Amino acid sequence: QFGVKPEALESALCFQNIRTNRETMKKALNVEKAIDSRDVLAKEVYAKVFEWLITRINESLDKKTKSLEKVSKDNMSIIGVLDIFGFESFDYNSFEQLCINYCNEKLQFHFNDFIFKVEQEEYRMENVDVSQIDFADNQPTIDLFEAKRVGIYALLDEEMNVPRGNDQGFLIKVTKAQTSHPNFKGPGVKTNYERESFTVVHYAGEVMYNVTAFLEKNRDKMSQDIEELLDGSKIKFVSSLTGVGTSATMPRNTGRRGTAKAKGSLGSKFMNQ
C-alpha cells in the first residue's frame, strides 16, 4: 500500500509524461518498459526503507551508547550486519551479476592486500622468509571496471547520457577500449547471446555478460512521475521516502540528461560504497 489511488499508480507505471516548456505530453510505455518501471519502484522503495531502518537503528544505538558510556562493552546492546556477496555465474548473466561479481573482486582484492601484502611486509620486517608465498593480484580486473573514461562503469555511464545511447553502443565502445586487456573478451559469433555479450576473466573464472537492458538497469532510478506520485502519498512515511538516501552520489532524478544522472547510476554507487 503506497497511499495513492490505484489508477494513479497504474498511470505512472504505464505512461511517461514528457515535459516541455509549453506543454506536457503523455506517452504510453511498452510492456517491457512498464515492467522495468514496476521493478525499479519495488527496488527503490526496498532500498530506501532499508536505509531508513539502518539510520533509525544507528540513531537509537548512538543515544543509548552516550547514556551507557560507563557500562562495560560486554553489556552494551550491539547489532552487527555482515552481507557478503556470492560470486555468480549462470547460463544467462546480466547487469546484476556484473555488479555482484565486481564486489567479489573488491573483496578478493582486500583479502589479498591484507593477508598477503600487509602480512608479508610485517614478516620481512621481522626477517622471516616469505619468498615462497605467491598469489594472483586481481588489480588489473579492478581497473577494468573502475578505470576513468575507459572502464566498464565509466563507458556505461557515458553511453547512458549520450543522445540515443543504447546497449549495443556501449558494447561497441567497451570492446574497442578494452580489446587488449588480458581480462576482457569481446562478443562471440556463434549465437545471438554471444554476439550481444562480453566476457570478464574474474579471479574465480570467466563470466559472459549479456548487455541487454544494461543502460536501463544502470539508471535504476524511479521516473519523475512515480516520485511525484509518492510525494503526494496520504501515508506520511511513504511520502518521506523519496528524500531518503539523497546525496551527492544519489541525486534525485530530474528527468534531464547530464552528469548528475551519471553520478547517481547504480554502477557508480557500487564503486563508491
C-alpha positions as a Python dict, from the first residue, in 0.01 Angstrom:
ca = {
    (1, 'Q'): (0, 0, 0),
    (2, 'F'): (153, 330, -114),
    (3, 'G'): (-131, 554, -5),
    (4, 'V'): (-216, 659, -362),
    (5, 'K'): (-507, 588, -593),
    (6, 'P'): (-464, 261, -788),
    (7, 'E'): (-542, 429, -1119),
    (8, 'A'): (-280, 697, -1050),
    (9, 'L'): (-17, 430, -977),
    (10, 'E'): (-116, 240, -1291),
    (11, 'S'): (-79, 557, -1497),
    (12, 'A'): (266, 635, -1350),
    (13, 'L'): (390, 283, -1426),
    (14, 'C'): (241, 252, -1774),
    (15, 'F'): (285, 605, -1907),
    (16, 'Q'): (559, 865, -1920),
    (17, 'N'): (496, 1238, -1905),
    (18, 'I'): (721, 1420, -2150),
    (19, 'R'): (754, 1780, -2034),
    (20, 'T'): (847, 2078, -2247),
    (21, 'N'): (846, 2449, -2168),
    (22, 'R'): (494, 2484, -2302),
    (23, 'E'): (316, 2154, -2250),
    (24, 'T'): (320, 1801, -2110),
    (25, 'M'): (254, 1502, -2334),
    (26, 'K'): (170, 1153, -2210),
    (27, 'K'): (345, 863, -2383),
    (28, 'A'): (239, 501, -2335),
    (29, 'L'): (517, 261, -2237),
    (30, 'N'): (551, -81, -2397),
    (31, 'V'): (517, -392, -2180),
    (32, 'E'): (892, -429, -2117),
    (33, 'K'): (938, -68, -2006),
    (34, 'A'): (627, -84, -1786),
    (35, 'I'): (770, -395, -1618),
    (36, 'D'): (1101, -215, -1573),
    (37, 'S'): (919, 77, -1408),
    (38, 'R'): (745, -163, -1170),
    (39, 'D'): (1072, -336, -1081),
    (40, 'V'): (1260, -10, -1029),
    (41, 'L'): (982, 114, -800),
    (42, 'A'): (998, -204, -592),
    (43, 'K'): (1378, -196, -564),
    (44, 'E'): (1393, 176, -487),
    (45, 'V'): (1130, 154, -213),
    (46, 'Y'): (1300, -152, -63),
    (47, 'A'): (1640, 24, -68),
    (48, 'K'): (1503, 342, 86),
    (49, 'V'): (1317, 153, 361),
    (50, 'F'): (1640, -36, 435),
    (51, 'E'): (1838, 290, 454),
    (52, 'W'): (1572, 444, 677),
    (53, 'L'): (1582, 142, 909),
    (54, 'I'): (1961, 147, 936),
    (55, 'T'): (1952, 519, 1012),
    (56, 'R'): (1696, 468, 1288),
    (57, 'I'): (1899, 183, 1439),
    (58, 'N'): (2217, 391, 1431),
    (59, 'E'): (2042, 687, 1593),
    (60, 'S'): (1897, 463, 1862),
    (61, 'L'): (2231, 298, 1935),
    (62, 'D'): (2406, 635, 1939),
    (63, 'K'): (2169, 769, 2206),
    (64, 'K'): (2195, 451, 2409),
    (65, 'T'): (2572, 445, 2383),
    (66, 'K'): (2600, 802, 2513),
    (67, 'S'): (2387, 711, 2815),
    (68, 'L'): (2586, 394, 2877),
    (69, 'E'): (2938, 530, 2847),
    (70, 'K'): (3027, 387, 3186),
    (71, 'V'): (2881, 45, 3112),
    (72, 'S'): (3119, -230, 3003),
    (73, 'K'): (3124, -317, 2633),
    (74, 'D'): (3003, -670, 2706),
    (75, 'N'): (2678, -535, 2846),
    (76, 'M'): (2601, -291, 2566),
    (77, 'S'): (2339, -366, 2302),
    (78, 'I'): (2512, -431, 1969),
    (79, 'I'): (2370, -509, 1626),
    (80, 'G'): (2610, -632, 1361),
    (81, 'V'): (2515, -691, 998),
    (82, 'L'): (2752, -861, 755),
    (83, 'D'): (2638, -909, 398),
    (84, 'I'): (2889, -1087, 174),
    (85, 'F'): (2820, -1104, -198),
    (86, 'G'): (2847, -1451, -351),
    (87, 'F'): (3017, -1492, -689),
    (88, 'E'): (2754, -1561, -959),
    (89, 'S'): (2782, -1731, -1296),
    (90, 'F'): (2465, -1856, -1465),
    (91, 'D'): (2357, -1961, -1812),
    (92, 'Y'): (2237, -1601, -1856),
    (93, 'N'): (2433, -1325, -1682),
    (94, 'S'): (2325, -962, -1687),
    (95, 'F'): (2399, -632, -1513),
    (96, 'E'): (2305, -770, -1171),
    (97, 'Q'): (2573, -1040, -1195),
    (98, 'L'): (2825, -784, -1319),
    (99, 'C'): (2777, -568, -1008),
    (100, 'I'): (2780, -864, -769),
    (101, 'N'): (3095, -1010, -922),
    (102, 'Y'): (3264, -670, -919),
    (103, 'C'): (3202, -659, -543),
    (104, 'N'): (3356, -1004, -516),
    (105, 'E'): (3664, -879, -699),
    (106, 'K'): (3693, -595, -447),
    (107, 'L'): (3657, -835, -155),
    (108, 'Q'): (3924, -1060, -305),
    (109, 'F'): (4149, -758, -356),
    (110, 'H'): (4115, -652, 9),
    (111, 'F'): (4180, -1011, 117),
    (112, 'N'): (4495, -1023, -96),
    (113, 'D'): (4604, -681, 23),
    (114, 'F'): (4569, -768, 390),
    (115, 'I'): (4661, -1136, 406),
    (116, 'F'): (4944, -1130, 157),
    (117, 'K'): (5081, -780, 106),
    (118, 'V'): (5046, -639, 458),
    (119, 'E'): (5133, -962, 638),
    (120, 'Q'): (5431, -1030, 411),
    (121, 'E'): (5564, -683, 478),
    (122, 'E'): (5546, -745, 853),
    (123, 'Y'): (5725, -1078, 810),
    (124, 'R'): (6001, -910, 610),
    (125, 'M'): (6046, -653, 885),
    (126, 'E'): (6094, -946, 1122),
    (127, 'N'): (6337, -1112, 878),
    (128, 'V'): (6103, -1403, 814),
    (129, 'D'): (6144, -1560, 469),
    (130, 'V'): (5812, -1543, 280),
    (131, 'S'): (5951, -1568, -73),
    (132, 'Q'): (5772, -1900, -131),
    (133, 'I'): (5427, -1741, -89),
    (134, 'D'): (5275, -1633, -420),
    (135, 'F'): (4928, -1508, -516),
    (136, 'A'): (4744, -1376, -818),
    (137, 'D'): (4693, -998, -798),
    (138, 'N'): (4347, -907, -933),
    (139, 'Q'): (4418, -534, -958),
    (140, 'P'): (4401, -548, -1342),
    (141, 'T'): (4043, -678, -1318),
    (142, 'I'): (3951, -400, -1075),
    (143, 'D'): (4098, -148, -1321),
    (144, 'L'): (3889, -299, -1599),
    (145, 'F'): (3579, -193, -1406),
    (146, 'E'): (3698, 132, -1246),
    (147, 'A'): (3930, 300, -1498),
    (148, 'K'): (3830, 658, -1575),
    (149, 'R'): (3682, 714, -1922),
    (150, 'V'): (3759, 362, -2048),
    (151, 'G'): (3642, 140, -1760),
    (152, 'I'): (3324, -67, -1788),
    (153, 'Y'): (3128, 156, -1549),
    (154, 'A'): (3259, 482, -1698),
    (155, 'L'): (3169, 378, -2053),
    (156, 'L'): (2827, 260, -1938),
    (157, 'D'): (2757, 596, -1773),
    (158, 'E'): (2879, 776, -2084),
    (159, 'E'): (2652, 579, -2315),
    (160, 'M'): (2361, 629, -2077),
    (161, 'N'): (2387, 1005, -2119),
    (162, 'V'): (2451, 1047, -2491),
    (163, 'P'): (2157, 1114, -2725),
    (164, 'R'): (2005, 784, -2841),
    (165, 'G'): (2251, 585, -2634),
    (166, 'N'): (2181, 212, -2633),
    (167, 'D'): (2316, -120, -2513),
    (168, 'Q'): (2483, -203, -2843),
    (169, 'G'): (2659, 132, -2842),
    (170, 'F'): (2801, 52, -2500),
    (171, 'L'): (2913, -293, -2616),
    (172, 'I'): (3095, -144, -2916),
    (173, 'K'): (3269, 117, -2701),
    (174, 'V'): (3381, -118, -2425),
    (175, 'T'): (3507, -373, -2679),
    (176, 'K'): (3708, -107, -2860),
    (177, 'A'): (3851, 37, -2537),
    (178, 'Q'): (3936, -294, -2367),
    (179, 'T'): (4011, -530, -2655),
    (180, 'S'): (4376, -562, -2548),
    (181, 'H'): (4301, -609, -2177),
    (182, 'P'): (4405, -959, -2063),
    (183, 'N'): (4090, -999, -1853),
    (184, 'F'): (3844, -891, -2124),
    (185, 'K'): (3699, -1080, -2417),
    (186, 'G'): (3474, -924, -2679),
    (187, 'P'): (3150, -1057, -2826),
    (188, 'G'): (3131, -1410, -2967),
    (189, 'V'): (2987, -1506, -3304),
    (190, 'K'): (2802, -1836, -3257),
    (191, 'T'): (2471, -1724, -3105),
    (192, 'N'): (2273, -1403, -3056),
    (193, 'Y'): (2351, -1424, -2685),
    (194, 'E'): (2725, -1430, -2755),
    (195, 'R'): (2703, -1153, -3013),
    (196, 'E'): (2538, -929, -2754),
    (197, 'S'): (2780, -1014, -2474),
    (198, 'F'): (3131, -958, -2345),
    (199, 'T'): (3336, -1172, -2107),
    (200, 'V'): (3532, -1078, -1796),
    (201, 'V'): (3801, -1312, -1665),
    (202, 'H'): (3745, -1292, -1289),
    (203, 'Y'): (3969, -1441, -1023),
    (204, 'A'): (3703, -1713, -981),
    (205, 'G'): (3658, -1780, -1353),
    (206, 'E'): (3523, -1639, -1678),
    (207, 'V'): (3173, -1492, -1691),
    (208, 'M'): (2994, -1383, -2008),
    (209, 'Y'): (2761, -1085, -1960),
    (210, 'N'): (2474, -1008, -2196),
    (211, 'V'): (2433, -631, -2236),
    (212, 'T'): (2057, -634, -2299),
    (213, 'A'): (1894, -368, -2075),
    (214, 'F'): (2232, -267, -1926),
    (215, 'L'): (2163, 104, -1967),
    (216, 'E'): (1817, 90, -1812),
    (217, 'K'): (1937, -122, -1521),
    (218, 'N'): (2233, 108, -1462),
    (219, 'R'): (1999, 407, -1448),
    (220, 'D'): (1785, 228, -1189),
    (221, 'K'): (1602, 542, -1086),
    (222, 'M'): (1232, 598, -1042),
    (223, 'S'): (1080, 820, -1306),
    (224, 'Q'): (985, 1173, -1211),
    (225, 'D'): (619, 1074, -1248),
    (226, 'I'): (649, 797, -987),
    (227, 'E'): (848, 1017, -749),
    (228, 'E'): (582, 1288, -769),
    (229, 'L'): (313, 1026, -710),
    (230, 'L'): (485, 900, -393),
    (231, 'D'): (548, 1258, -279),
    (232, 'G'): (171, 1303, -274),
    (233, 'S'): (101, 986, -78),
    (234, 'K'): (-152, 1006, 204),
    (235, 'I'): (91, 800, 414),
    (236, 'K'): (350, 1036, 562),
    (237, 'F'): (614, 764, 584),
    (238, 'V'): (581, 682, 212),
    (239, 'S'): (599, 1047, 106),
    (240, 'S'): (915, 1091, 314),
    (241, 'L'): (1094, 803, 140),
    (242, 'T'): (1168, 998, -179),
    (243, 'G'): (1420, 1204, 17),
    (244, 'V'): (1587, 910, 196),
    (245, 'G'): (1939, 839, 77),
    (246, 'T'): (1956, 1152, -140),
    (247, 'S'): (2317, 1272, -158),
    (248, 'A'): (2584, 1388, -399),
    (249, 'T'): (2622, 1032, -522),
    (250, 'M'): (2250, 961, -524),
    (251, 'P'): (2076, 1264, -676),
    (252, 'R'): (1705, 1269, -728),
    (253, 'N'): (1602, 1217, -1087),
    (254, 'T'): (1523, 1545, -1258),
    (255, 'G'): (1432, 1379, -1585),
    (256, 'R'): (1708, 1564, -1767),
    (257, 'R'): (2026, 1429, -1921),
    (258, 'G'): (2359, 1525, -1771),
    (259, 'T'): (2644, 1430, -1543),
    (260, 'A'): (2428, 1439, -1232),
    (261, 'K'): (2240, 1134, -1350),
    (262, 'A'): (2566, 955, -1429),
    (263, 'K'): (2685, 1018, -1072),
    (264, 'G'): (2367, 858, -947),
    (265, 'S'): (2396, 545, -1162),
    (266, 'L'): (2383, 207, -997),
    (267, 'G'): (2733, 120, -1118),
    (268, 'S'): (2872, 438, -963),
    (269, 'K'): (2701, 359, -635),
    (270, 'F'): (2861, 16, -631),
    (271, 'M'): (3205, 170, -687),
    (272, 'N'): (3157, 436, -418),
    (273, 'Q'): (3008, 221, -143),
}
